Amino acid sequence: MSSPLLEKSLDFATKIVLFYEDYSKTRKDTTIAKQLLRSATSIGANINEAVFGNSKADFISKLHISLKETGESIYWLTLLKRTKLIDYNFDDLLSLAEEIKRMLIASINTAKENK
């Protein structure tokens, strides 16, 4: 099953994986980047679980987890941008994460209205 939200989250995860690969080649300490990798890839995984959930409550719960992971990803991206540990265009990644966040909020609200 394909959805715009699932596609956006997969695009985001792909970009983060590629960023992580570049980052890990240039830095010795990858703690922040690993945290970002975990949270960013968790977004789509939870959306995928939501799509195949066994109830409306399960669907909403998984989307909430995705929303939390999106917030965490935004935090790590903002931290990386502020620290300037690597020269990278974080604005594009932050913009995509914010778009996913808005889509998740809208999806959660719609799902709650249709209970």
C-alpha positions in Angstrom: 0.0 0.0 0.0 1.4 3.4 -1.0 0.5 6.7 0.6 2.0 10.2 0.3 3.0 10.1 4.0 4.7 6.8 3.6 6.5 7.9 0.5 7.7 11.2 2.2 8.9 9.3 5.2 10.8 6.8 3.0 12.4 9.7 1.1 13.4 11.3 4.4 14.9 8.1 5.8 16.8 7.5 2.6 18.3 11.0 2.7 19.2 10.5 6.4 20.9 7.2 5.7 22.9 8.8 2.9 23.8 11.7 5.2 24.9 9.3 7.9 27.1 7.5 5.5 28.8 10.7 4.5 29.0 12.0 8.1 30.5 8.8 9.5 33.3 9.0 6.9 34.4 12.4 8.1 33.8 12.4 11.9 35.1 10.2 14.6 32.2 10.7 17.0 28.9 9.7 15.3 26.7 9.7 18.5 24.4 12.5 17.3 24.2 11.2 13.8 23.4 7.7 15.1 20.5 9.1 17.1 19.3 10.9 14.0 19.6 7.7 12.0 17.5 5.8 14.5 14.8 8.4 14.9 14.5 9.2 11.2 14.2 5.6 10.0 11.7 4.9 12.8 9.2 7.4 11.4 8.4 5.4 8.2 8.6 2.1 10.0 5.9 3.1 12.4 3.8 4.6 9.6 4.1 1.3 7.8 3.0 -0.5 11.0 0.1 1.9 11.4 -1.1 1.1 7.9 -1.2 -2.6 8.8 -2.5 -2.1 12.3 -5.3 -4.2 13.7 -7.5 -1.3 15.0 -8.1 2.4 14.7 -6.5 2.9 18.1 -3.4 1.0 17.0 -3.3 3.1 13.8 -3.5 6.3 15.8 -0.9 5.1 18.4 1.6 4.2 15.7 1.1 7.6 14.0 1.8 9.2 17.4 5.0 7.3 17.7 6.0 8.5 14.2 5.2 12.1 15.3 7.4 11.8 18.3 10.2 10.3 16.2 9.8 13.2 13.7 10.1 15.7 16.6 13.3 13.9 17.8 14.7 14.0 14.2 14.1 17.7 14.0 15.9 18.1 17.3 19.0 16.2 16.1 19.0 18.0 12.8 18.8 21.4 14.5 21.6 20.4 16.9 23.8 19.3 14.0 23.1 22.5 12.1 23.9 24.6 15.1 27.1 22.8 16.0 28.4 23.1 12.4 30.3 19.8 12.9 29.8 19.2 9.2 29.1 21.5 6.2 25.7 20.3 5.1 22.4 21.8 3.9 20.3 20.8 6.9 17.5 23.2 5.8 16.3 20.8 3.1 16.2 17.9 5.6 14.5 20.1 8.3 11.9 21.3 5.7 11.1 17.7 4.8 10.8 16.7 8.4 8.5 19.6 9.1 6.3 18.6 6.2 6.1 15.1 7.5 5.2 16.4 10.9 2.3 18.5 9.5 1.1 15.5 7.5 1.2 13.3 10.6 -0.7 15.8 12.7 -3.4 16.1 10.0 -3.6 12.3 9.7 -3.9 11.8 13.4 -6.6 14.5 13.6 -8.5 12.9 10.7 -8.3 9.5 12.2 -9.6 10.8 15.6 -12.5 12.5 13.9 -13.5 9.3 12.1 -13.5 7.1 15.2 
